[in-house]
Amino acid sequence: MSFVGTTGRLGSGDLTDPVHPHERGRRAIADRLAPVIAARIGS
């Protein structure tokens, strides 16, 4: 199991409300997680 911290990764412009990301926020999350996942599965 792996943990990827996300605190401070999104700004208010990435959120539809104080908690939920909109499209730009989801893209920022994906851009951060994709290399971590790829490294973990060996791609």
mmCIF file as Biopython writes it, N, C-alpha, C and O atoms, coordinates in Angstrom:
data_model
#
loop_
_atom_site.group_PDB
_atom_site.id
_atom_site.type_symbol
_atom_site.label_atom_id
_atom_site.label_alt_id
_atom_site.label_comp_id
_atom_site.label_asym_id
_atom_site.label_entity_id
_atom_site.label_seq_id
_atom_site.pdbx_PDB_ins_code
_atom_site.Cartn_x
_atom_site.Cartn_y
_atom_site.Cartn_z
_atom_site.occupancy
_atom_site.B_iso_or_equiv
_atom_site.auth_seq_id
_atom_site.auth_asym_id
_atom_site.pdbx_PDB_model_num
ATOM 1   N N  . MET A ? 1  ? 0.844   -1.169 0.000   1.0 0.0 1  A 1 
ATOM 2   C CA . MET A ? 1  ? 0.000   0.000  0.000   1.0 0.0 1  A 1 
ATOM 3   C C  . MET A ? 1  ? 0.890   1.234  0.000   1.0 0.0 1  A 1 
ATOM 4   O O  . MET A ? 1  ? 1.951   1.254  0.625   1.0 0.0 1  A 1 
ATOM 5   N N  . SER A ? 2  ? 0.443   2.257  -0.710  1.0 0.0 2  A 1 
ATOM 6   C CA . SER A ? 2  ? 1.177   3.514  -0.784  1.0 0.0 2  A 1 
ATOM 7   C C  . SER A ? 2  ? 0.270   4.665  -0.392  1.0 0.0 2  A 1 
ATOM 8   O O  . SER A ? 2  ? -0.950  4.594  -0.537  1.0 0.0 2  A 1 
ATOM 9   N N  . PHE A ? 3  ? 0.880   5.716  0.103   1.0 0.0 3  A 1 
ATOM 10  C CA . PHE A ? 3  ? 0.160   6.935  0.446   1.0 0.0 3  A 1 
ATOM 11  C C  . PHE A ? 3  ? 0.785   8.080  -0.316  1.0 0.0 3  A 1 
ATOM 12  O O  . PHE A ? 3  ? 2.006   8.241  -0.316  1.0 0.0 3  A 1 
ATOM 13  N N  . VAL A ? 4  ? -0.042  8.872  -0.962  1.0 0.0 4  A 1 
ATOM 14  C CA . VAL A ? 4  ? 0.421   10.073 -1.656  1.0 0.0 4  A 1 
ATOM 15  C C  . VAL A ? 4  ? -0.297  11.252 -1.017  1.0 0.0 4  A 1 
ATOM 16  O O  . VAL A ? 4  ? -1.509  11.405 -1.171  1.0 0.0 4  A 1 
ATOM 17  N N  . GLY A ? 5  ? 0.441   12.074 -0.310  1.0 0.0 5  A 1 
ATOM 18  C CA . GLY A ? 5  ? -0.148  13.241 0.337   1.0 0.0 5  A 1 
ATOM 19  C C  . GLY A ? 5  ? -0.629  14.249 -0.687  1.0 0.0 5  A 1 
ATOM 20  O O  . GLY A ? 5  ? 0.023   14.476 -1.706  1.0 0.0 5  A 1 
ATOM 21  N N  . THR A ? 6  ? -1.758  14.845 -0.411  1.0 0.0 6  A 1 
ATOM 22  C CA . THR A ? 6  ? -2.312  15.832 -1.341  1.0 0.0 6  A 1 
ATOM 23  C C  . THR A ? 6  ? -2.526  17.200 -0.702  1.0 0.0 6  A 1 
ATOM 24  O O  . THR A ? 6  ? -3.026  18.114 -1.358  1.0 0.0 6  A 1 
ATOM 25  N N  . THR A ? 7  ? -2.164  17.350 0.541   1.0 0.0 7  A 1 
ATOM 26  C CA . THR A ? 7  ? -2.355  18.621 1.225   1.0 0.0 7  A 1 
ATOM 27  C C  . THR A ? 7  ? -1.612  19.733 0.488   1.0 0.0 7  A 1 
ATOM 28  O O  . THR A ? 7  ? -0.420  19.613 0.208   1.0 0.0 7  A 1 
ATOM 29  N N  . GLY A ? 8  ? -2.309  20.787 0.187   1.0 0.0 8  A 1 
ATOM 30  C CA . GLY A ? 8  ? -1.701  21.936 -0.473  1.0 0.0 8  A 1 
ATOM 31  C C  . GLY A ? 8  ? -1.515  21.795 -1.972  1.0 0.0 8  A 1 
ATOM 32  O O  . GLY A ? 8  ? -0.946  22.683 -2.607  1.0 0.0 8  A 1 
ATOM 33  N N  . ARG A ? 9  ? -1.978  20.704 -2.545  1.0 0.0 9  A 1 
ATOM 34  C CA . ARG A ? 9  ? -1.803  20.482 -3.990  1.0 0.0 9  A 1 
ATOM 35  C C  . ARG A ? 9  ? -2.797  21.245 -4.838  1.0 0.0 9  A 1 
ATOM 36  O O  . ARG A ? 9  ? -2.504  21.594 -5.982  1.0 0.0 9  A 1 
ATOM 37  N N  . LEU A ? 10 ? -3.974  21.507 -4.283  1.0 0.0 10 A 1 
ATOM 38  C CA . LEU A ? 10 ? -5.010  22.210 -5.032  1.0 0.0 10 A 1 
ATOM 39  C C  . LEU A ? 10 ? -5.257  23.577 -4.431  1.0 0.0 10 A 1 
ATOM 40  O O  . LEU A ? 10 ? -5.228  23.750 -3.213  1.0 0.0 10 A 1 
ATOM 41  N N  . GLY A ? 11 ? -5.498  24.541 -5.294  1.0 0.0 11 A 1 
ATOM 42  C CA . GLY A ? 11 ? -5.851  25.877 -4.836  1.0 0.0 11 A 1 
ATOM 43  C C  . GLY A ? 11 ? -7.351  26.088 -4.931  1.0 0.0 11 A 1 
ATOM 44  O O  . GLY A ? 11 ? -8.069  25.236 -5.455  1.0 0.0 11 A 1 
ATOM 45  N N  . SER A ? 12 ? -7.817  27.194 -4.438  1.0 0.0 12 A 1 
ATOM 46  C CA . SER A ? 12 ? -9.258  27.468 -4.464  1.0 0.0 12 A 1 
ATOM 47  C C  . SER A ? 12 ? -9.801  27.505 -5.893  1.0 0.0 12 A 1 
ATOM 48  O O  . SER A ? 12 ? -10.982 27.233 -6.108  1.0 0.0 12 A 1 
ATOM 49  N N  . GLY A ? 13 ? -8.962  27.835 -6.864  1.0 0.0 13 A 1 
ATOM 50  C CA . GLY A ? 13 ? -9.380  27.845 -8.266  1.0 0.0 13 A 1 
ATOM 51  C C  . GLY A ? 13 ? -9.560  26.462 -8.847  1.0 0.0 13 A 1 
ATOM 52  O O  . GLY A ? 13 ? -10.057 26.322 -9.964  1.0 0.0 13 A 1 
ATOM 53  N N  . ASP A ? 14 ? -9.164  25.431 -8.109  1.0 0.0 14 A 1 
ATOM 54  C CA . ASP A ? 14 ? -9.300  24.045 -8.567  1.0 0.0 14 A 1 
ATOM 55  C C  . ASP A ? 14 ? -10.528 23.363 -7.973  1.0 0.0 14 A 1 
ATOM 56  O O  . ASP A ? 14 ? -10.784 22.192 -8.254  1.0 0.0 14 A 1 
ATOM 57  N N  . LEU A ? 15 ? -11.289 24.088 -7.155  1.0 0.0 15 A 1 
ATOM 58  C CA . LEU A ? 15 ? -12.386 23.478 -6.412  1.0 0.0 15 A 1 
ATOM 59  C C  . LEU A ? 15 ? -13.731 24.117 -6.747  1.0 0.0 15 A 1 
ATOM 60  O O  . LEU A ? 15 ? -13.810 25.314 -7.025  1.0 0.0 15 A 1 
ATOM 61  N N  . THR A ? 16 ? -14.795 23.298 -6.718  1.0 0.0 16 A 1 
ATOM 62  C CA . THR A ? 16 ? -16.146 23.826 -6.913  1.0 0.0 16 A 1 
ATOM 63  C C  . THR A ? 16 ? -16.724 24.336 -5.605  1.0 0.0 16 A 1 
ATOM 64  O O  . THR A ? 16 ? -17.630 25.169 -5.599  1.0 0.0 16 A 1 
ATOM 65  N N  . ASP A ? 17 ? -16.195 23.830 -4.494  1.0 0.0 17 A 1 
ATOM 66  C CA . ASP A ? 17 ? -16.557 24.251 -3.141  1.0 0.0 17 A 1 
ATOM 67  C C  . ASP A ? 17 ? -15.317 23.985 -2.284  1.0 0.0 17 A 1 
ATOM 68  O O  . ASP A ? 17 ? -14.282 23.634 -2.850  1.0 0.0 17 A 1 
ATOM 69  N N  . PRO A ? 18 ? -15.356 24.125 -0.988  1.0 0.0 18 A 1 
ATOM 70  C CA . PRO A ? 18 ? -14.137 23.924 -0.195  1.0 0.0 18 A 1 
ATOM 71  C C  . PRO A ? 18 ? -13.548 22.508 -0.234  1.0 0.0 18 A 1 
ATOM 72  O O  . PRO A ? 18 ? -12.448 22.289 0.273   1.0 0.0 18 A 1 
ATOM 73  N N  . VAL A ? 19 ? -14.260 21.551 -0.826  1.0 0.0 19 A 1 
ATOM 74  C CA . VAL A ? 19 ? -13.804 20.160 -0.779  1.0 0.0 19 A 1 
ATOM 75  C C  . VAL A ? 19 ? -13.668 19.501 -2.153  1.0 0.0 19 A 1 
ATOM 76  O O  . VAL A ? 19 ? -12.716 18.754 -2.375  1.0 0.0 19 A 1 
ATOM 77  N N  . HIS A ? 20 ? -14.582 19.752 -3.064  1.0 0.0 20 A 1 
ATOM 78  C CA . HIS A ? 20 ? -14.687 18.984 -4.304  1.0 0.0 20 A 1 
ATOM 79  C C  . HIS A ? 20 ? -13.991 19.667 -5.488  1.0 0.0 20 A 1 
ATOM 80  O O  . HIS A ? 20 ? -14.274 20.826 -5.789  1.0 0.0 20 A 1 
ATOM 81  N N  . PRO A ? 21 ? -13.085 18.950 -6.157  1.0 0.0 21 A 1 
ATOM 82  C CA . PRO A ? 21 ? -12.402 19.528 -7.320  1.0 0.0 21 A 1 
ATOM 83  C C  . PRO A ? 21 ? -13.299 19.546 -8.553  1.0 0.0 21 A 1 
ATOM 84  O O  . PRO A ? 21 ? -14.151 18.675 -8.730  1.0 0.0 21 A 1 
ATOM 85  N N  . HIS A ? 22 ? -13.094 20.543 -9.395  1.0 0.0 22 A 1 
ATOM 86  C CA . HIS A ? 22 ? -13.750 20.553 -10.700 1.0 0.0 22 A 1 
ATOM 87  C C  . HIS A ? 22 ? -12.754 20.009 -11.720 1.0 0.0 22 A 1 
ATOM 88  O O  . HIS A ? 22 ? -11.730 19.447 -11.332 1.0 0.0 22 A 1 
ATOM 89  N N  . GLU A ? 23 ? -13.026 20.160 -12.994 1.0 0.0 23 A 1 
ATOM 90  C CA . GLU A ? 23 ? -12.200 19.529 -14.041 1.0 0.0 23 A 1 
ATOM 91  C C  . GLU A ? 23 ? -10.715 19.873 -13.898 1.0 0.0 23 A 1 
ATOM 92  O O  . GLU A ? 23 ? -9.870  18.980 -13.967 1.0 0.0 23 A 1 
ATOM 93  N N  . ARG A ? 24 ? -10.390 21.132 -13.703 1.0 0.0 24 A 1 
ATOM 94  C CA . ARG A ? 24 ? -8.975  21.509 -13.571 1.0 0.0 24 A 1 
ATOM 95  C C  . ARG A ? 24 ? -8.348  20.873 -12.334 1.0 0.0 24 A 1 
ATOM 96  O O  . ARG A ? 24 ? -7.190  20.455 -12.366 1.0 0.0 24 A 1 
ATOM 97  N N  . GLY A ? 25 ? -9.101  20.802 -11.260 1.0 0.0 25 A 1 
ATOM 98  C CA . GLY A ? 25 ? -8.619  20.166 -10.042 1.0 0.0 25 A 1 
ATOM 99  C C  . GLY A ? 25 ? -8.407  18.669 -10.224 1.0 0.0 25 A 1 
ATOM 100 O O  . GLY A ? 25 ? -7.417  18.108 -9.755  1.0 0.0 25 A 1 
ATOM 101 N N  . ARG A ? 26 ? -9.353  18.026 -10.913 1.0 0.0 26 A 1 
ATOM 102 C CA . ARG A ? 26 ? -9.196  16.587 -11.179 1.0 0.0 26 A 1 
ATOM 103 C C  . ARG A ? 26 ? -7.980  16.327 -12.067 1.0 0.0 26 A 1 
ATOM 104 O O  . ARG A ? 26 ? -7.284  15.326 -11.892 1.0 0.0 26 A 1 
ATOM 105 N N  . ARG A ? 27 ? -7.725  17.218 -13.010 1.0 0.0 27 A 1 
ATOM 106 C CA . ARG A ? 27 ? -6.555  17.079 -13.877 1.0 0.0 27 A 1 
ATOM 107 C C  . ARG A ? 27 ? -5.276  17.217 -13.053 1.0 0.0 27 A 1 
ATOM 108 O O  . ARG A ? 27 ? -4.323  16.467 -13.258 1.0 0.0 27 A 1 
ATOM 109 N N  . ALA A ? 28 ? -5.252  18.162 -12.134 1.0 0.0 28 A 1 
ATOM 110 C CA . ALA A ? 28 ? -4.083  18.355 -11.270 1.0 0.0 28 A 1 
ATOM 111 C C  . ALA A ? 28 ? -3.829  17.113 -10.421 1.0 0.0 28 A 1 
ATOM 112 O O  . ALA A ? 28 ? -2.682  16.707 -10.234 1.0 0.0 28 A 1 
ATOM 113 N N  . ILE A ? 29 ? -4.898  16.514 -9.912  1.0 0.0 29 A 1 
ATOM 114 C CA . ILE A ? 29 ? -4.761  15.282 -9.133  1.0 0.0 29 A 1 
ATOM 115 C C  . ILE A ? 29 ? -4.208  14.170 -10.012 1.0 0.0 29 A 1 
ATOM 116 O O  . ILE A ? 29 ? -3.269  13.477 -9.620  1.0 0.0 29 A 1 
ATOM 117 N N  . ALA A ? 30 ? -4.787  13.993 -11.198 1.0 0.0 30 A 1 
ATOM 118 C CA . ALA A ? 30 ? -4.334  12.939 -12.113 1.0 0.0 30 A 1 
ATOM 119 C C  . ALA A ? 30 ? -2.876  13.140 -12.512 1.0 0.0 30 A 1 
ATOM 120 O O  . ALA A ? 30 ? -2.110  12.177 -12.557 1.0 0.0 30 A 1 
ATOM 121 N N  . ASP A ? 31 ? -2.488  14.369 -12.800 1.0 0.0 31 A 1 
ATOM 122 C CA . ASP A ? 31 ? -1.106  14.645 -13.182 1.0 0.0 31 A 1 
ATOM 123 C C  . ASP A ? 31 ? -0.131  14.299 -12.062 1.0 0.0 31 A 1 
ATOM 124 O O  . ASP A ? 31 ? 0.998   13.881 -12.319 1.0 0.0 31 A 1 
ATOM 125 N N  . ARG A ? 32 ? -0.568  14.474 -10.832 1.0 0.0 32 A 1 
ATOM 126 C CA . ARG A ? 32 ? 0.274   14.143 -9.676  1.0 0.0 32 A 1 
ATOM 127 C C  . ARG A ? 32 ? 0.327   12.637 -9.427  1.0 0.0 32 A 1 
ATOM 128 O O  . ARG A ? 32 ? 1.384   12.097 -9.101  1.0 0.0 32 A 1 
ATOM 129 N N  . LEU A ? 33 ? -0.804  11.964 -9.580  1.0 0.0 33 A 1 
ATOM 130 C CA . LEU A ? 33 ? -0.868  10.546 -9.256  1.0 0.0 33 A 1 
ATOM 131 C C  . LEU A ? 33 ? -0.361  9.621  -10.361 1.0 0.0 33 A 1 
ATOM 132 O O  . LEU A ? 33 ? 0.169   8.550  -10.065 1.0 0.0 33 A 1 
ATOM 133 N N  . ALA A ? 34 ? -0.512  10.008 -11.620 1.0 0.0 34 A 1 
ATOM 134 C CA . ALA A ? 34 ? -0.134  9.127  -12.730 1.0 0.0 34 A 1 
ATOM 135 C C  . ALA A ? 34 ? 1.308   8.629  -12.627 1.0 0.0 34 A 1 
ATOM 136 O O  . ALA A ? 34 ? 1.524   7.425  -12.769 1.0 0.0 34 A 1 
ATOM 137 N N  . PRO A ? 35 ? 2.309   9.487  -12.387 1.0 0.0 35 A 1 
ATOM 138 C CA . PRO A ? 35 ? 3.675   8.975  -12.289 1.0 0.0 35 A 1 
ATOM 139 C C  . PRO A ? 35 ? 3.886   8.083  -11.065 1.0 0.0 35 A 1 
ATOM 140 O O  . PRO A ? 35 ? 4.696   7.157  -11.111 1.0 0.0 35 A 1 
ATOM 141 N N  . VAL A ? 36 ? 3.182   8.347  -9.992  1.0 0.0 36 A 1 
ATOM 142 C CA . VAL A ? 36 ? 3.305   7.524  -8.786  1.0 0.0 36 A 1 
ATOM 143 C C  . VAL A ? 36 ? 2.752   6.126  -9.054  1.0 0.0 36 A 1 
ATOM 144 O O  . VAL A ? 36 ? 3.361   5.124  -8.680  1.0 0.0 36 A 1 
ATOM 145 N N  . ILE A ? 37 ? 1.593   6.073  -9.706  1.0 0.0 37 A 1 
ATOM 146 C CA . ILE A ? 37 ? 0.990   4.788  -10.038 1.0 0.0 37 A 1 
ATOM 147 C C  . ILE A ? 37 ? 1.845   4.031  -11.036 1.0 0.0 37 A 1 
ATOM 148 O O  . ILE A ? 37 ? 2.065   2.830  -10.877 1.0 0.0 37 A 1 
ATOM 149 N N  . ALA A ? 38 ? 2.333   4.720  -12.068 1.0 0.0 38 A 1 
ATOM 150 C CA . ALA A ? 38 ? 3.177   4.071  -13.065 1.0 0.0 38 A 1 
ATOM 151 C C  . ALA A ? 38 ? 4.427   3.473  -12.437 1.0 0.0 38 A 1 
ATOM 152 O O  . ALA A ? 38 ? 4.818   2.357  -12.779 1.0 0.0 38 A 1 
ATOM 153 N N  . ALA A ? 39 ? 5.051   4.195  -11.534 1.0 0.0 39 A 1 
ATOM 154 C CA . ALA A ? 39 ? 6.252   3.689  -10.847 1.0 0.0 39 A 1 
ATOM 155 C C  . ALA A ? 39 ? 5.908   2.477  -9.997  1.0 0.0 39 A 1 
ATOM 156 O O  . ALA A ? 39 ? 6.677   1.518  -9.923  1.0 0.0 39 A 1 
ATOM 157 N N  . ARG A ? 40 ? 4.764   2.526  -9.367  1.0 0.0 40 A 1 
ATOM 158 C CA . ARG A ? 40 ? 4.350   1.426  -8.479  1.0 0.0 40 A 1 
ATOM 159 C C  . ARG A ? 40 ? 4.063   0.138  -9.261  1.0 0.0 40 A 1 
ATOM 160 O O  . ARG A ? 40 ? 4.379   -0.953 -8.785  1.0 0.0 40 A 1 
ATOM 161 N N  . ILE A ? 41 ? 3.468   0.255  -10.454 1.0 0.0 41 A 1 
ATOM 162 C CA . ILE A ? 41 ? 3.147   -0.944 -11.227 1.0 0.0 41 A 1 
ATOM 163 C C  . ILE A ? 41 ? 4.242   -1.302 -12.220 1.0 0.0 41 A 1 
ATOM 164 O O  . ILE A ? 41 ? 4.139   -2.299 -12.934 1.0 0.0 41 A 1 
ATOM 165 N N  . GLY A ? 42 ? 5.284   -0.492 -12.263 1.0 0.0 42 A 1 
ATOM 166 C CA . GLY A ? 42 ? 6.436   -0.817 -13.099 1.0 0.0 42 A 1 
ATOM 167 C C  . GLY A ? 42 ? 6.295   -0.453 -14.558 1.0 0.0 42 A 1 
ATOM 168 O O  . GLY A ? 42 ? 6.919   -1.086 -15.410 1.0 0.0 42 A 1 
ATOM 169 N N  . SER A ? 43 ? 5.491   0.552  -14.873 1.0 0.0 43 A 1 
ATOM 170 C CA . SER A ? 43 ? 5.325   0.974  -16.276 1.0 0.0 43 A 1 
ATOM 171 C C  . SER A ? 43 ? 6.323   2.054  -16.638 1.0 0.0 43 A 1 
ATOM 172 O O  . SER A ? 43 ? 6.333   2.529  -17.774 1.0 0.0 43 A 1 
#
